[in-house]
C-alpha cells in the first residue's frame, strides 16, 4: 500500500470554483478498484491551499486512475483555477496500526 499526500496552490479568489470539480473527482475516484481513500480538503489557515490525501493498494490501480476520464476532466479544470504550484509526495507503507 502507499499514500500520496501534498498540496495544490490555487488563486485564493478562485477557491470556491475548486469545490465542485474536486468533489466530482473524489466521488469518481472512490469508486475505483484499488483506491482505499481519496480526499481533497480546503486549508482553513491558507485560503489558496488545497490539501490532497490518497491511499492506493497498488501502482497498477494508480496508473488506471491517471488514465481515467474523470482525471482527464479534472486536469482540464486545473487551468481555470489559477494553479500556482503543486507539491505531491508518495509514501510507501509497510504497516498500519492504531495510534493508541
C-alpha positions as CSV (number, residue, x, y, z in Angstrom):
1,X,0.0,0.0,0.0
2,X,1.1,3.6,-0.5
3,X,-0.1,7.1,0.3
4,X,0.1,10.2,-1.8
5,X,-0.1,13.4,0.2
6,X,0.5,17.0,-0.7
7,X,-0.9,20.4,-1.6
8,X,-2.2,22.2,-4.6
9,X,-1.8,26.0,-4.5
10,X,-4.7,27.9,-6.2
11,X,-5.6,31.6,-6.7
12,X,-7.5,32.3,-3.4
13,X,-10.1,34.2,-5.3
14,X,-10.9,31.0,-7.2
15,X,-11.1,28.7,-4.2
16,X,-14.9,28.4,-4.4
17,X,-14.6,27.3,-8.0
18,X,-12.4,24.4,-7.0
19,X,-15.0,22.8,-4.8
20,X,-17.3,21.1,-7.4
21,X,-14.5,19.7,-9.6
22,X,-12.7,18.4,-6.5
23,X,-15.9,16.9,-5.2
24,X,-16.6,15.1,-8.5
25,X,-13.0,13.8,-8.6
26,X,-13.4,12.5,-5.1
27,X,-16.7,10.7,-5.8
28,X,-15.5,9.1,-9.0
29,X,-12.0,8.1,-7.7
30,X,-13.5,6.5,-4.6
31,X,-15.4,4.1,-6.9
32,X,-12.1,2.9,-8.5
33,X,-10.8,-0.6,-7.7
34,X,-7.6,-0.3,-5.6
35,X,-8.5,3.1,-4.1
36,X,-8.6,3.0,-0.3
37,X,-9.1,6.7,0.3
38,X,-9.1,9.9,-1.7
39,X,-9.7,13.3,-0.3
40,X,-9.3,17.0,-1.0
41,X,-9.6,19.5,1.8
42,X,-9.5,23.3,1.9
43,X,-6.9,24.6,4.3
44,X,-8.6,26.8,6.9
45,X,-5.5,28.8,7.5
46,X,-4.3,29.2,3.9
47,X,-7.1,30.2,1.5
48,X,-5.0,29.3,-1.5
49,X,-4.1,25.8,-0.4
50,X,-6.0,22.6,-1.2
51,X,-4.7,19.5,0.7
52,X,-4.7,16.1,-1.0
53,X,-4.6,12.7,0.7
54,X,-4.8,9.4,-1.2
55,X,-4.3,5.7,-0.3
56,X,-3.8,3.1,-3.0
57,X,-3.4,-0.7,-3.0
58,X,-1.0,-0.8,-5.9
59,X,0.8,1.1,-8.6
60,X,-1.4,-0.6,-11.2
61,X,-4.5,0.9,-9.5
62,X,-2.9,4.4,-9.5
63,X,-1.9,4.0,-13.2
64,X,-5.6,3.3,-14.1
65,X,-6.6,6.3,-12.1
66,X,-4.3,8.6,-14.1
67,X,-5.9,7.2,-17.3
68,X,-9.5,7.7,-16.2
69,X,-12.0,10.0,-17.8
70,X,-12.6,11.9,-14.6
71,X,-8.9,12.6,-14.2
72,X,-8.8,14.0,-17.8
73,X,-11.8,16.3,-16.9
74,X,-10.1,17.4,-13.7
75,X,-6.8,18.2,-15.4
76,X,-8.7,20.4,-17.9
77,X,-10.3,22.2,-14.9
78,X,-7.0,22.9,-13.2
79,X,-6.1,25.6,-15.7
80,X,-9.2,27.5,-14.8
81,X,-8.4,27.6,-11.1
82,X,-5.2,29.6,-11.3
83,X,-2.9,26.9,-10.1
84,X,0.3,28.4,-8.8
85,X,2.0,25.3,-7.6
86,X,1.7,21.7,-6.6
87,X,3.7,19.6,-4.1
88,X,2.8,15.9,-4.0
89,X,4.8,13.1,-2.3
90,X,4.4,9.3,-2.4
91,X,4.9,7.3,0.8
92,X,5.4,3.5,0.8
93,X,3.6,2.0,3.8
94,X,4.9,-1.2,5.4
95,X,2.5,-1.5,8.2
96,X,-0.6,0.3,9.6
97,X,-2.0,0.2,13.1
98,X,-3.9,2.3,15.6
99,X,-2.3,5.4,17.0
100,X,-3.2,4.4,20.6
